Amino acid sequence: MSLVRLNPEETLPILQVRVADLAPRVLVAGDPARVTRIAEQLDQARQVGSNREYVSYTGKYQGELVSVVSHGVGSAGAAAAFEELCRAGVERIIRVGTAGGLKPEVIDGDMVVATAAVRADGLSARLVPIEYPAVADLDVSVALRAAAAQSGLNVHNGIVLTADNFYPSPVLPNDQPMWRDAGVIAVEMEVSGLLTVASLNGVAAGAVLAIDGNPLADADESMAGYEPFREIVDQAVAGTITSGLHALIA
């Protein structure tokens, strides 16, 4: 296990955040703009770091100190942020993000609580053998399920696929139908990296995702019709933020 812990006065080299400025519990999201949106829901929020795609805020939610950090797109860059958060000594990390549904019943505007992730990313296998499972912390998953149930939205719980490619290959076969048939309910790009890094560092982690499309719905599976900026998706994103914040302090 990694379990490297830094001095509170040190500055994390990638996040460019002083360790002492981070709260013990952290919400992470890919989009820096979404992190700013989340920070607006905190009391006494202040920006504590900004470097490349990594933007960080710390404030209070319902009286509890929390931080919000953006991690960008893809497991490799995101895992650098996750590793630094673990080295800073955080206790809980929850990802709020978007995903594509794989099951027909997992549709736009739904939410998914990820209980585990298929490690089809290129990063996690360089940290630990592929036989090692990427599993969400049980207490975090239970807290996310309870919070999501209060959203009024349709919520699914299950395994997600983490893959590095957003658009399909023009030459290789698409393996998403196989994962769908194996019971995987959604696809995204960072959860397996989070769950693997967190587990190796003894940090509790989980994820709740807003569904913004279904890559298997189009006849050619080309993603040509992908359009995430719709009201139904934004409502689900809002649901993930509220659920993530509640579960973070549960």
N, C-alpha and C positions, 0 to 999 in steps of 0.2 A: 504494500500500500504506500501511496505517496506521502501523505501526512506532513508535508512541509508547511511550517507556520512562520509567518513573517512578523517582524517587530511592528508595533502599532504606528510608529513614526515613518516606516518605509513607504515608498510610493510604488504602486504596482506598475511595472514597465509598459504593459499593453493598455490597460485601462486608464493609466495615468490618474489614479485615485490614491490618496493617502489611506493606508489601512484603517486608521482610526476614524476616518470619515464614513466608513461603511457600517450599516446596521447588521445585526446578526441574521436577519431574515431578508431575502432579496427576491424581488420579482424580476424576471428577465424577459425581454422581447426582442425580436429581430430588428424592428424598425425604430430608429431614434425618435421619429415623430410620435410614435405610439408611446414611447417612454415619457416624452414630454406631456402627452395627454394624460398618462397615468399620474405623473407628478402633480398635475393640476388638481387631482383629487386628494392630495396629501396636505396636511397642515404643516406649516413652517418648512415647506420644501425648499431645498437649495441645491443648485448644481454643484457636484463635488468633483466632476471629472469630465473631460471631453477630448477624445483622441480618435481620429479616423471614424469608424462606424460606432465606436463605443462612447456612449453618453450616459452619465450616471447622476442620479439625484438621491438625496436622503431627506426624509421627512417623517411625519407621524400619521398613522392611520388608526383611527379610533383609539388614540392615545399611545399606540405602540410604535416604536421606532422601526422603520423599514427603509430599504433602499430599492431603487429601480434602475436597471442597467440594460442598455441595448447591446446585442451581440452580433448583428449583421446576419447575412445569409450563408448557410452552409456549415457543416460540422467542424471543419478545420479551424476557421476563424472564431466560431462560437466557442469551441472547446478551450481556446486560449483564454477567453473571458471566464469560462466556468472554472478552469484550473486556478486562475488568479483569485477568484472569489473564494475558492476552497482554501488557498494558501493564506488568505486574509483572515481565515477562521470563522467564516459564516456557518450557520447551523442549518439553514433551510433555503433551498432555491426552488422556485416554481417558474416554469416557462409558460407564458401566455402568448399564443401565436395563432397562425392559420394553417389549415391543412386541406387536402382534397379528400373527399369521401371515396372509398373503394366499394363498399357495399351499396346496393341500390337504395337502401333505406336511410343511408347517411347522406343527407341532402343539404343544399345551401341553407345557411342560417341555423343549422344544428350546432351543438357543441359536443366535443369528444374529450373525455378524461382518459389520458393514456395510462394504462396499467403496466405496460412494457413496450419495448420497441424492437423490431427486427433490425439488426446491426448491418444494414447494407450500405453504410457510409464507408468512406475510405480512411477515416481517422481512428476509430476505436480499436481496430485490429492492430494498430501500431502501439497500443497501450497495453493490451491484454489479449490472450488468445480468443478466437471467435466463439469458442464454447462457453465463455463467460457471459451470463445473461445480462441484458439491460432491463432492469426491473425498477419500477417506481417504488418509493418508500410507501409502506402500507398506511401509516398514519396520514401522510400527505394525500394519498389517493382517497382515503375515507373522507378527509376534510374537504377535498375538492368535490367529491360526489355530493356531499351534503350541501355545500355552498351552491353548486350548479343546479341542484334540484329546486332551489328557491328562485331561479332565474325566470321561470315561466317558459323557457325554451325546451326544445327536444334535446335530451342529453343521452349520449352513448358512452359506454365504458368498454375499453378493450385494448388490444394490441395495435400499435401503429407501425408503419414501415418508414424507416428513415433512409433516404437515398440521396446521393449527391447531385444527381441530374434532375433539373426541373423539367426541361424539354426532352422528349423521347429521342432515342438514337435513330438516325436514318438507316442504319445497317444492322443493328442488333435487335433481337426480339424483345418485346416488352414483357417483363416478368410480373407486372402488376396483377394480371388476371390470376396467375398462380397464387400470389399472396392473398388475393381476395378469396379464392377458393379454400385457402388454408385458414380463413377466419380473420384475417387482418382487416381492420375497418377503415383505416385512413392512411394517407401518405403525406410526409412532410420532410424537413431537411436537417433537424437539429436534435431531436429528443434522444436518440440513442447516444449521441455524444454527451449530452447532459447527464443522463442516467449512469453511463459508464464512468465518467470523470467523478461524479459525485460519490458513487459507490466506492470507488478506489480510494477516495479521501475520507470516507466515513461521514458524508454529509447527506442529509435527507433531501430528496428531490422528487419532483413530479411535474406534470404538464397538463394544461387544459387548452384546447384548440377550437377555434371557430372554423366551420366548414365553409369554404368559398368556391366550391366547384366539385366536379367529379371527373378525373382524367379518363375514366373508362366510359363516360356517357356519350362522347362524340364517336361517330361511326369510324373515323380514322384515327382516333386517339391522338390527334396532333396538338392539342391545347390551343388551337386557333380561336376558339370561342371563349377562352378564359377571360373573365372580367371580375376582378375582386372588389372594385369600388362601387358597391351597390348597397342600398339601405339595409337589405336583409342581412348582408354580411356584416355591416357596421353594427347592427343590433347584436349579432352574435359576438363580435369583438368586444363590445361593451359588457356582454355577459361574462366573457372570459376574464376581463379585467376585474370586475366585481367579485367573481368567484375566486380568482387568484389572490386578491387582497384579503378576503375573508379567511381563506385556507392558510395564508401565510402566517396569520396571527393566531390561528386556532390552537 
